[in-house]
Amino acid sequence: MVVYELSEEQTNKVFRALADATRRDIVRRTLHAEVSVSELAASYDMSFAAVQKHVAALEAAGLVIKIARGRERIVRGQPDTIRHAQELLSSLEDIWRQRISRLDDFLADEDT
């Protein structure tokens, strides 16, 4: 499997951004459809400025992009970044599965 590698800094930004439940919800919503920052702000029990900060953190991580459309700012999810993070997690899972398999083999040999 070919794993697209995000830089260490970019990887850290992605996982830091996804550590927050509100940000994960924003990503989920913007992957389904483009949403204005105003619409997002109306959905959360926080100030418009707080939602803008969440969007800015997601944008810095490459998880969303913000597009000017007239006076509105539209937020669109970036599935490629999510895919790259998922590939990284899958490659780490593969490493651990291989280690567990080797441990299973070792323990099975000791039983015989």
MMTF fields as JSON, N, C-alpha, C and O atoms, coordinates in Angstrom:
{
  "mmtfVersion": "1.0.0",
  "mmtfProducer": "UNKNOWN",
  "numBonds": 447,
  "numAtoms": 448,
  "numGroups": 112,
  "numChains": 1,
  "numModels": 1,
  "chainsPerModel": [1],
  "groupsPerChain": [112],
  "chainIdList": ["A"],
  "bondAtomList": [4, 2, 8, 6, 12, 10, 16, 14, 20, 18, 24, 22, 28, 26, 32, 30, 36, 34, 40, 38, 44, 42, 48, 46, 52, 50, 56, 54, 60, 58, 64, 62, 68, 66, 72, 70, 76, 74, 80, 78, 84, 82, 88, 86, 92, 90, 96, 94, 100, 98, 104, 102, 108, 106, 112, 110, 116, 114, 120, 118, 124, 122, 128, 126, 132, 130, 136, 134, 140, 138, 144, 142, 148, 146, 152, 150, 156, 154, 160, 158, 164, 162, 168, 166, 172, 170, 176, 174, 180, 178, 184, 182, 188, 186, 192, 190, 196, 194, 200, 198, 204, 202, 208, 206, 212, 210, 216, 214, 220, 218, 224, 222, 228, 226, 232, 230, 236, 234, 240, 238, 244, 242, 248, 246, 252, 250, 256, 254, 260, 258, 264, 262, 268, 266, 272, 270, 276, 274, 280, 278, 284, 282, 288, 286, 292, 290, 296, 294, 300, 298, 304, 302, 308, 306, 312, 310, 316, 314, 320, 318, 324, 322, 328, 326, 332, 330, 336, 334, 340, 338, 344, 342, 348, 346, 352, 350, 356, 354, 360, 358, 364, 362, 368, 366, 372, 370, 376, 374, 380, 378, 384, 382, 388, 386, 392, 390, 396, 394, 400, 398, 404, 402, 408, 406, 412, 410, 416, 414, 420, 418, 424, 422, 428, 426, 432, 430, 436, 434, 440, 438, 444, 442],
  "bondOrderList": [1, 1, 1, 1, 1, 1, 1, 1, 1, 1, 1, 1, 1, 1, 1, 1, 1, 1, 1, 1, 1, 1, 1, 1, 1, 1, 1, 1, 1, 1, 1, 1, 1, 1, 1, 1, 1, 1, 1, 1, 1, 1, 1, 1, 1, 1, 1, 1, 1, 1, 1, 1, 1, 1, 1, 1, 1, 1, 1, 1, 1, 1, 1, 1, 1, 1, 1, 1, 1, 1, 1, 1, 1, 1, 1, 1, 1, 1, 1, 1, 1, 1, 1, 1, 1, 1, 1, 1, 1, 1, 1, 1, 1, 1, 1, 1, 1, 1, 1, 1, 1, 1, 1, 1, 1, 1, 1, 1, 1, 1, 1],
  "groupList": [{"groupName": "MET", "atomNameList": ["N", "CA", "C", "O"], "elementList": ["N", "C", "C", "O"], "formalChargeList": [0, 0, 0, 0], "bondAtomList": [1, 0, 2, 1, 3, 2], "bondOrderList": [1, 1, 2], "singleLetterCode": "M", "chemCompType": "L-PEPTIDE LINKING"}, {"groupName": "VAL", "atomNameList": ["N", "CA", "C", "O"], "elementList": ["N", "C", "C", "O"], "formalChargeList": [0, 0, 0, 0], "bondAtomList": [1, 0, 2, 1, 3, 2], "bondOrderList": [1, 1, 2], "singleLetterCode": "V", "chemCompType": "L-PEPTIDE LINKING"}, {"groupName": "TYR", "atomNameList": ["N", "CA", "C", "O"], "elementList": ["N", "C", "C", "O"], "formalChargeList": [0, 0, 0, 0], "bondAtomList": [1, 0, 2, 1, 3, 2], "bondOrderList": [1, 1, 2], "singleLetterCode": "Y", "chemCompType": "L-PEPTIDE LINKING"}, {"groupName": "GLU", "atomNameList": ["N", "CA", "C", "O"], "elementList": ["N", "C", "C", "O"], "formalChargeList": [0, 0, 0, 0], "bondAtomList": [1, 0, 2, 1, 3, 2], "bondOrderList": [1, 1, 2], "singleLetterCode": "E", "chemCompType": "L-PEPTIDE LINKING"}, {"groupName": "LEU", "atomNameList": ["N", "CA", "C", "O"], "elementList": ["N", "C", "C", "O"], "formalChargeList": [0, 0, 0, 0], "bondAtomList": [1, 0, 2, 1, 3, 2], "bondOrderList": [1, 1, 2], "singleLetterCode": "L", "chemCompType": "L-PEPTIDE LINKING"}, {"groupName": "SER", "atomNameList": ["N", "CA", "C", "O"], "elementList": ["N", "C", "C", "O"], "formalChargeList": [0, 0, 0, 0], "bondAtomList": [1, 0, 2, 1, 3, 2], "bondOrderList": [1, 1, 2], "singleLetterCode": "S", "chemCompType": "L-PEPTIDE LINKING"}, {"groupName": "GLN", "atomNameList": ["N", "CA", "C", "O"], "elementList": ["N", "C", "C", "O"], "formalChargeList": [0, 0, 0, 0], "bondAtomList": [1, 0, 2, 1, 3, 2], "bondOrderList": [1, 1, 2], "singleLetterCode": "Q", "chemCompType": "L-PEPTIDE LINKING"}, {"groupName": "THR", "atomNameList": ["N", "CA", "C", "O"], "elementList": ["N", "C", "C", "O"], "formalChargeList": [0, 0, 0, 0], "bondAtomList": [1, 0, 2, 1, 3, 2], "bondOrderList": [1, 1, 2], "singleLetterCode": "T", "chemCompType": "L-PEPTIDE LINKING"}, {"groupName": "ASN", "atomNameList": ["N", "CA", "C", "O"], "elementList": ["N", "C", "C", "O"], "formalChargeList": [0, 0, 0, 0], "bondAtomList": [1, 0, 2, 1, 3, 2], "bondOrderList": [1, 1, 2], "singleLetterCode": "N", "chemCompType": "L-PEPTIDE LINKING"}, {"groupName": "LYS", "atomNameList": ["N", "CA", "C", "O"], "elementList": ["N", "C", "C", "O"], "formalChargeList": [0, 0, 0, 0], "bondAtomList": [1, 0, 2, 1, 3, 2], "bondOrderList": [1, 1, 2], "singleLetterCode": "K", "chemCompType": "L-PEPTIDE LINKING"}, {"groupName": "PHE", "atomNameList": ["N", "CA", "C", "O"], "elementList": ["N", "C", "C", "O"], "formalChargeList": [0, 0, 0, 0], "bondAtomList": [1, 0, 2, 1, 3, 2], "bondOrderList": [1, 1, 2], "singleLetterCode": "F", "chemCompType": "L-PEPTIDE LINKING"}, {"groupName": "ARG", "atomNameList": ["N", "CA", "C", "O"], "elementList": ["N", "C", "C", "O"], "formalChargeList": [0, 0, 0, 0], "bondAtomList": [1, 0, 2, 1, 3, 2], "bondOrderList": [1, 1, 2], "singleLetterCode": "R", "chemCompType": "L-PEPTIDE LINKING"}, {"groupName": "ALA", "atomNameList": ["N", "CA", "C", "O"], "elementList": ["N", "C", "C", "O"], "formalChargeList": [0, 0, 0, 0], "bondAtomList": [1, 0, 2, 1, 3, 2], "bondOrderList": [1, 1, 2], "singleLetterCode": "A", "chemCompType": "L-PEPTIDE LINKING"}, {"groupName": "ASP", "atomNameList": ["N", "CA", "C", "O"], "elementList": ["N", "C", "C", "O"], "formalChargeList": [0, 0, 0, 0], "bondAtomList": [1, 0, 2, 1, 3, 2], "bondOrderList": [1, 1, 2], "singleLetterCode": "D", "chemCompType": "L-PEPTIDE LINKING"}, {"groupName": "ILE", "atomNameList": ["N", "CA", "C", "O"], "elementList": ["N", "C", "C", "O"], "formalChargeList": [0, 0, 0, 0], "bondAtomList": [1, 0, 2, 1, 3, 2], "bondOrderList": [1, 1, 2], "singleLetterCode": "I", "chemCompType": "L-PEPTIDE LINKING"}, {"groupName": "HIS", "atomNameList": ["N", "CA", "C", "O"], "elementList": ["N", "C", "C", "O"], "formalChargeList": [0, 0, 0, 0], "bondAtomList": [1, 0, 2, 1, 3, 2], "bondOrderList": [1, 1, 2], "singleLetterCode": "H", "chemCompType": "L-PEPTIDE LINKING"}, {"groupName": "GLY", "atomNameList": ["N", "CA", "C", "O"], "elementList": ["N", "C", "C", "O"], "formalChargeList": [0, 0, 0, 0], "bondAtomList": [1, 0, 2, 1, 3, 2], "bondOrderList": [1, 1, 2], "singleLetterCode": "G", "chemCompType": "PEPTIDE LINKING"}, {"groupName": "PRO", "atomNameList": ["N", "CA", "C", "O"], "elementList": ["N", "C", "C", "O"], "formalChargeList": [0, 0, 0, 0], "bondAtomList": [1, 0, 2, 1, 3, 2], "bondOrderList": [1, 1, 2], "singleLetterCode": "P", "chemCompType": "L-PEPTIDE LINKING"}, {"groupName": "TRP", "atomNameList": ["N", "CA", "C", "O"], "elementList": ["N", "C", "C", "O"], "formalChargeList": [0, 0, 0, 0], "bondAtomList": [1, 0, 2, 1, 3, 2], "bondOrderList": [1, 1, 2], "singleLetterCode": "W", "chemCompType": "L-PEPTIDE LINKING"}],
  "groupTypeList": [0, 1, 1, 2, 3, 4, 5, 3, 3, 6, 7, 8, 9, 1, 10, 11, 12, 4, 12, 13, 12, 7, 11, 11, 13, 14, 1, 11, 11, 7, 4, 15, 12, 3, 1, 5, 1, 5, 3, 4, 12, 12, 5, 2, 13, 0, 5, 10, 12, 12, 1, 6, 9, 15, 1, 12, 12, 4, 3, 12, 12, 16, 4, 1, 14, 9, 14, 12, 11, 16, 11, 3, 11, 14, 1, 11, 16, 6, 17, 13, 7, 14, 11, 15, 12, 6, 3, 4, 4, 5, 5, 4, 3, 13, 14, 18, 11, 6, 11, 14, 5, 11, 4, 13, 13, 10, 4, 12, 13, 3, 13, 7],
  "groupIdList": [1, 2, 3, 4, 5, 6, 7, 8, 9, 10, 11, 12, 13, 14, 15, 16, 17, 18, 19, 20, 21, 22, 23, 24, 25, 26, 27, 28, 29, 30, 31, 32, 33, 34, 35, 36, 37, 38, 39, 40, 41, 42, 43, 44, 45, 46, 47, 48, 49, 50, 51, 52, 53, 54, 55, 56, 57, 58, 59, 60, 61, 62, 63, 64, 65, 66, 67, 68, 69, 70, 71, 72, 73, 74, 75, 76, 77, 78, 79, 80, 81, 82, 83, 84, 85, 86, 87, 88, 89, 90, 91, 92, 93, 94, 95, 96, 97, 98, 99, 100, 101, 102, 103, 104, 105, 106, 107, 108, 109, 110, 111, 112],
  "secStructList": [7, 7, 7, 7, 7, 7, 7, 2, 2, 2, 2, 2, 2, 2, 2, 2, 2, 2, 6, 1, 2, 2, 2, 2, 2, 2, 2, 2, 2, 2, 2, 2, 1, 7, 3, 3, 2, 2, 2, 2, 2, 2, 2, 1, 1, 1, 7, 2, 2, 2, 2, 2, 2, 2, 2, 2, 2, 2, 2, 2, 6, 6, 1, 3, 3, 3, 3, 3, 3, 6, 6, 3, 3, 3, 3, 3, 3, 7, 2, 2, 2, 2, 2, 2, 2, 2, 2, 2, 2, 2, 2, 2, 2, 2, 2, 2, 2, 2, 2, 2, 2, 2, 2, 2, 2, 2, 2, 2, 2, 2, 2, 7],
  "xCoordList": [0.842, 0.0, 0.892, 1.808, 0.637, 1.379, 0.702, -0.492, 1.47, 0.921, 1.433, 2.638, 0.503, 0.878, 1.305, 0.588, 2.445, 2.946, 2.715, 3.171, 1.999, 1.891, 3.17, 3.776, 3.581, 4.75, 4.41, 3.237, 5.42, 5.192, 4.339, 3.402, 4.676, 3.93, 2.472, 1.567, 2.243, 0.877, 0.105, -1.067, 0.761, 0.118, -0.287, -1.399, 0.59, 0.271, -0.913, -1.779, -0.953, -2.074, -3.388, -4.415, -3.349, -4.562, -5.104, -6.289, -4.256, -4.743, -5.084, -5.989, -4.367, -4.735, -6.11, -6.939, -6.346, -7.632, -8.758, -9.843, -8.512, -9.545, -9.764, -10.699, -8.917, -9.074, -10.289, -10.765, -10.789, -11.924, -13.227, -13.314, -14.233, -15.514, -16.224, -16.812, -16.174, -16.826, -16.157, -16.834, -14.853, -14.135, -14.438, -14.607, -14.507, -14.867, -16.258, -16.498, -17.179, -18.534, -18.533, -19.247, -17.744, -17.651, -17.107, -17.625, -16.079, -15.519, -16.578, -16.767, -17.265, -18.308, -19.365, -19.758, -19.82, -20.865, -20.371, -21.104, -19.14, -18.634, -18.181, -17.988, -18.009, -17.732, -19.006, -18.956, -20.154, -21.441, -21.904, -22.46, -21.674, -22.123, -21.369, -20.897, -21.266, -20.678, -21.609, -22.83, -21.024, -21.812, -21.172, -19.947, -21.982, -21.424, -21.008, -21.528, -20.07, -19.623, -20.808, -20.928, -21.669, -22.856, -23.766, -24.27, -23.978, -24.803, -24.16, -24.844, -22.857, -22.16, -22.335, -22.645, -22.135, -22.22, -23.606, -23.734, -24.636, -26.002, -26.251, -27.195, -25.421, -25.615, -24.98, -25.25, -24.152, -23.405, -23.709, -24.021, -23.611, -23.845, -22.541, -21.98, -22.083, -20.863, -20.928, -21.788, -20.04, -20.056, -19.612, -18.966, -19.978, -19.551, -18.023, -17.435, -17.384, -15.921, -15.293, -14.26, -15.914, -15.384, -15.475, -14.553, -16.591, -16.735, -15.704, -15.111, -15.489, -14.467, -13.091, -12.322, -12.782, -11.489, -11.383, -10.328, -12.484, -12.481, -12.244, -11.446, -12.929, -12.773, -11.339, -10.763, -10.759, -9.378, -8.401, -7.454, -8.625, -7.751, -7.888, -6.895, -9.111, -9.336, -8.715, -8.164, -8.809, -8.224, -6.7, -6.079, -6.094, -4.64, -4.162, -3.047, -5.018, -4.677, -4.959, -4.592, -5.605, -5.925, -7.171, -7.423, -7.949, -9.16, -10.363, -11.299, -10.347, -11.398, -10.749, -9.614, -11.485, -11.083, -12.243, -13.405, -11.908, -12.914, -12.899, -11.848, -14.086, -14.221, -15.09, -16.151, -14.634, -15.455, -16.49, -16.153, -17.745, -18.831, -19.702, -20.59, -19.416, -20.087, -19.613, -18.412, -20.559, -20.218, -20.09, -19.681, -20.436, -20.38, -19.051, -18.376, -18.704, -17.544, -18.088, -18.714, -17.84, -18.335, -17.212, -16.064, -17.554, -16.573, -16.852, -17.984, -15.795, -15.894, -14.849, -13.683, -15.276, -14.357, -13.377, -13.675, -12.214, -11.161, -10.965, -10.182, -11.667, -11.593, -10.195, -9.873, -9.364, -8.02, -7.205, -6.473, -7.329, -6.573, -7.061, -6.257, -8.374, -8.931, -8.423, -8.047, -8.414, -7.939, -6.477, -6.101, -5.662, -4.24, -4.048, -3.207, -4.828, -4.753, -5.193, -4.585, -6.236, -6.729, -5.68, -5.512, -4.981, -3.917, -2.789, -2.238, -2.455, -1.419, -1.857, -1.087, -3.088, -3.594, -3.643, -3.335, -4.025, -4.059, -2.668, -2.497, -1.676, -0.313, 0.185, 0.893, -0.181, 0.197, -0.536, 0.034, -1.795, -2.558, -1.911, -1.807, -1.477, -0.818, 0.431, 0.681, 1.209, 2.427, 2.061, 2.693, 1.046, 0.657, 0.061, 0.296, -0.701, -1.257, -0.133, -0.209, 0.903, 2.042, 2.762, 3.163, 2.923, 3.588, 2.785, 3.35, 1.47, 0.615, 0.667, 0.69, 0.686, 0.769, 2.079, 2.091, 3.178, 4.472, 4.457, 5.008, 3.829, 3.723, 2.877, 3.221, 1.768, 0.935, 1.75, 1.677, 2.529, 3.364, 4.38, 4.593, 4.998, 5.991, 5.356, 5.913, 4.196, 3.527, 3.046, 3.065, 2.623, 2.199, 3.392, 3.246, 4.57, 5.774, 6.175, 6.672, 5.973, 6.344, 5.439, 5.859, 4.189, 3.235, 3.582, 3.196, 4.306, 4.615, 5.901, 6.296],
  "yCoordList": [-1.17, 0.0, 1.24, 1.342, 2.165, 3.411, 4.406, 4.679, 4.935, 5.881, 7.267, 7.519, 8.158, 9.557, 10.089, 9.938, 10.699, 11.163, 12.644, 13.462, 12.973, 14.359, 14.679, 13.791, 15.934, 16.31, 16.118, 16.059, 16.022, 15.884, 17.038, 16.839, 18.242, 19.423, 19.352, 19.639, 18.973, 18.875, 17.768, 17.939, 16.642, 15.538, 15.988, 15.7, 16.679, 17.172, 18.135, 18.084, 19.001, 19.944, 19.208, 19.555, 18.186, 17.425, 16.763, 16.896, 16.055, 15.33, 16.265, 15.976, 17.379, 18.383, 18.955, 19.122, 19.253, 19.819, 18.817, 19.193, 17.559, 16.533, 16.096, 15.348, 16.554, 16.198, 16.876, 16.447, 17.919, 18.672, 18.196, 18.082, 17.921, 17.395, 18.373, 17.955, 19.651, 20.645, 20.66, 20.738, 20.587, 20.589, 19.335, 19.399, 18.196, 16.959, 17.085, 16.627, 17.708, 17.896, 18.84, 18.605, 19.896, 20.827, 20.099, 20.271, 19.298, 18.541, 17.607, 17.545, 16.883, 15.957, 16.694, 16.228, 17.831, 18.596, 19.138, 19.117, 19.622, 20.236, 19.213, 19.558, 17.969, 16.921, 16.529, 16.088, 16.69, 16.371, 17.477, 17.206, 18.725, 19.86, 21.111, 21.217, 22.047, 23.332, 24.059, 24.02, 24.72, 25.409, 26.766, 26.874, 27.789, 29.104, 29.137, 28.387, 30.011, 30.167, 30.606, 30.186, 31.437, 31.888, 30.713, 30.629, 29.811, 28.621, 27.75, 27.235, 27.59, 26.808, 27.445, 26.759, 28.76, 29.46, 29.316, 29.225, 29.296, 29.157, 27.775, 27.595, 26.802, 25.425, 25.107, 24.054, 25.99, 25.699, 26.73, 27.886, 26.283, 27.157, 27.868, 27.677, 28.694, 29.474, 30.694, 30.781, 31.605, 32.84, 32.584, 31.583, 33.515, 33.474, 33.457, 32.713, 34.285, 34.363, 33.023, 32.641, 32.312, 31.008, 30.005, 29.22, 30.034, 29.137, 29.506, 28.623, 30.795, 31.226, 30.681, 30.273, 30.674, 30.153, 28.649, 28.153, 27.935, 26.5, 26.285, 25.433, 27.046, 26.921, 27.261, 26.599, 28.291, 28.679, 27.556, 27.309, 26.875, 25.764, 24.615, 23.988, 24.342, 23.285, 23.652, 22.798, 24.92, 25.389, 25.276, 24.855, 25.646, 25.552, 24.101, 23.832, 23.18, 21.76, 21.165, 20.02, 21.928, 21.423, 20.56, 19.875, 20.587, 19.757, 20.415, 19.727, 21.727, 22.474, 23.613, 24.002, 24.139, 25.385, 26.354, 25.954, 27.622, 28.671, 29.45, 29.887, 29.619, 30.268, 31.505, 31.45, 32.621, 33.832, 33.732, 33.525, 33.879, 33.888, 35.092, 35.026, 36.195, 37.445, 37.872, 37.937, 38.161, 38.573, 37.384, 37.543, 36.204, 35.016, 34.288, 34.391, 33.561, 32.679, 31.257, 30.871, 30.497, 29.131, 28.18, 28.355, 27.176, 26.198, 24.865, 24.384, 24.295, 23.018, 22.059, 22.421, 20.851, 19.839, 19.378, 19.411, 18.951, 18.464, 16.963, 16.57, 16.129, 14.681, 14.097, 13.083, 14.697, 14.151, 14.157, 13.207, 15.216, 15.276, 14.201, 13.554, 14.011, 12.953, 11.595, 10.745, 11.4, 10.14, 9.884, 8.761, 10.93, 10.773, 10.422, 9.59, 11.059, 10.735, 9.292, 8.577, 8.863, 7.497, 6.499, 5.434, 6.828, 5.958, 5.822, 4.737, 6.921, 6.875, 5.955, 5.108, 6.125, 5.27, 3.802, 2.916, 3.544, 2.167, 1.557, 0.385, 2.335, 1.795, 1.486, 0.501, 2.324, 2.042, 0.811, 0.007, 0.67, -0.521, -1.779, -2.792, -1.72, -2.872, -3.283, -4.471, -2.297, -2.585, -3.327, -4.324, -2.839, -3.484, -4.857, -5.766, -5.03, -6.354, -7.355, -8.513, -6.911, -7.784, -8.165, -9.315, -7.188, -7.468, -8.463, -9.38, -8.28, -9.201, -10.595, -11.593, -10.664, -11.961, -12.665, -13.871, -11.915, -12.516, -12.989, -14.042, -12.215, -12.615, -13.877, -14.784, -13.932, -15.139, -16.355, -17.423, -16.179, -17.278, -17.714, -18.909, -16.753, -17.049, -17.83, -18.826, -17.377, -18.052, -19.446, -20.367, -19.599, -20.922, -21.884, -23.066, -21.384, -22.225, -22.649, -23.759, -21.799, -22.139, -23.224, -23.999, -23.278, -24.287, -25.675, -26.668, -25.77, -27.083, -27.652, -28.75],
  "zCoordList": [0.0, 0.0, 0.0, 0.816, -0.893, -0.951, -0.015, -0.137, 0.904, 1.874, 1.54, 1.539, 1.259, 1.06, 2.407, 3.396, 2.451, 3.729, 3.901, 3.102, 4.956, 5.368, 6.129, 6.73, 6.107, 6.898, 8.376, 8.743, 9.206, 10.655, 11.169, 11.943, 10.727, 11.174, 10.726, 11.51, 9.478, 8.96, 9.672, 10.009, 9.898, 10.619, 12.019, 12.464, 12.706, 14.041, 14.009, 14.883, 13.022, 12.901, 12.666, 13.248, 11.807, 11.502, 12.761, 13.069, 13.487, 14.658, 15.817, 16.599, 15.932, 16.942, 16.631, 17.525, 15.365, 14.961, 15.185, 15.629, 14.884, 15.026, 16.475, 16.76, 17.385, 18.796, 19.42, 20.471, 18.79, 19.32, 18.68, 17.457, 19.5, 19.004, 18.063, 17.066, 18.369, 17.501, 16.133, 15.108, 16.117, 14.839, 14.041, 12.823, 14.715, 13.993, 13.391, 12.274, 14.132, 13.616, 12.416, 11.441, 12.481, 11.35, 10.125, 9.021, 10.309, 9.179, 8.607, 7.392, 9.479, 9.03, 8.209, 7.139, 8.702, 8.004, 6.675, 5.687, 6.638, 5.408, 4.378, 3.212, 4.785, 3.803, 3.07, 1.921, 3.735, 3.113, 2.177, 1.112, 2.576, 1.764, 2.189, 3.321, 1.271, 1.606, 2.575, 2.421, 3.57, 4.58, 4.841, 4.897, 4.998, 5.313, 6.784, 7.61, 7.088, 8.471, 9.336, 10.487, 8.789, 9.534, 9.881, 11.001, 8.932, 9.197, 10.268, 11.153, 10.184, 11.192, 12.569, 13.543, 12.642, 13.919, 14.542, 15.763, 13.712, 14.223, 14.815, 15.584, 14.468, 14.911, 16.258, 16.837, 16.755, 17.984, 19.058, 18.773, 20.281, 21.427, 21.789, 22.868, 20.847, 21.055, 20.143, 19.266, 20.352, 19.563, 18.124, 17.816, 17.268, 15.866, 15.804, 15.02, 16.639, 16.649, 17.038, 16.49, 17.98, 18.389, 17.237, 17.018, 16.504, 15.35, 14.286, 13.667, 14.07, 13.105, 13.483, 12.613, 14.777, 15.23, 14.964, 14.569, 15.184, 14.878, 13.38, 12.988, 12.563, 11.104, 10.703, 9.839, 11.328, 11.012, 11.359, 10.613, 12.485, 12.87, 11.876, 11.505, 11.449, 10.455, 9.115, 8.421, 8.761, 7.5, 7.552, 6.575, 8.679, 8.83, 8.734, 8.289, 9.155, 9.092, 7.718, 7.453, 6.843, 5.509, 5.47, 4.479, 6.539, 6.609, 5.946, 5.538, 5.838, 5.133, 4.366, 4.643, 3.4, 2.758, 2.891, 2.961, 2.925, 3.033, 1.731, 1.264, 1.149, -0.146, 0.018, 0.639, -0.541, -0.522, -1.629, -2.795, -1.253, -2.219, -1.878, -1.029, -2.57, -2.216, -0.841, -0.579, 0.032, 1.397, 2.344, 3.494, 1.863, 2.712, 2.554, 1.53, 3.587, 3.547, 3.634, 4.622, 2.59, 2.491, 2.883, 2.474, 3.676, 4.144, 3.446, 3.403, 2.91, 2.194, 2.775, 2.932, 3.086, 3.605, 2.541, 1.347, 2.985, 2.093, 2.329, 3.194, 1.571, 1.812, 1.618, 2.238, 0.787, 0.572, 1.862, 2.139, 2.647, 3.9, 4.866, 5.537, 4.936, 5.777, 5.294, 6.101, 3.998, 3.421, 3.789, 4.126, 3.723, 4.043, 5.52, 5.86, 6.393, 7.824, 8.054, 8.851, 7.367, 7.494, 6.992, 7.586, 5.919, 5.402, 6.424, 6.609, 7.079, 8.108, 9.247, 9.699, 9.704, 10.78, 10.353, 11.149, 9.112, 8.609, 8.577, 8.913, 8.178, 8.136, 9.548, 9.756, 10.516, 11.909, 12.43, 13.168, 12.046, 12.436, 11.865, 12.556, 10.611, 9.986, 10.762, 10.965, 11.193, 11.973, 13.253, 13.601, 13.948, 15.206, 14.979, 15.775, 13.918, 13.626, 13.333, 13.743, 12.627, 12.345, 13.634, 13.816, 14.527, 15.802, 16.63, 17.226, 16.666, 17.424, 16.812, 17.532, 15.491, 14.812, 15.159, 15.409, 15.174, 15.539, 16.991, 17.313, 17.855, 19.259, 19.39, 20.148, 18.65, 18.646, 18.196, 18.805, 17.12, 16.612, 17.665, 17.871, 18.324, 19.345, 20.499, 20.962, 20.957, 22.063, 21.663, 22.479, 20.432, 19.945, 19.894, 20.203, 19.507, 19.475, 20.879, 21.065, 21.86, 23.239, 23.813, 24.672, 23.334, 23.811, 23.304, 23.922, 22.186, 21.608, 22.134, 21.743]
}
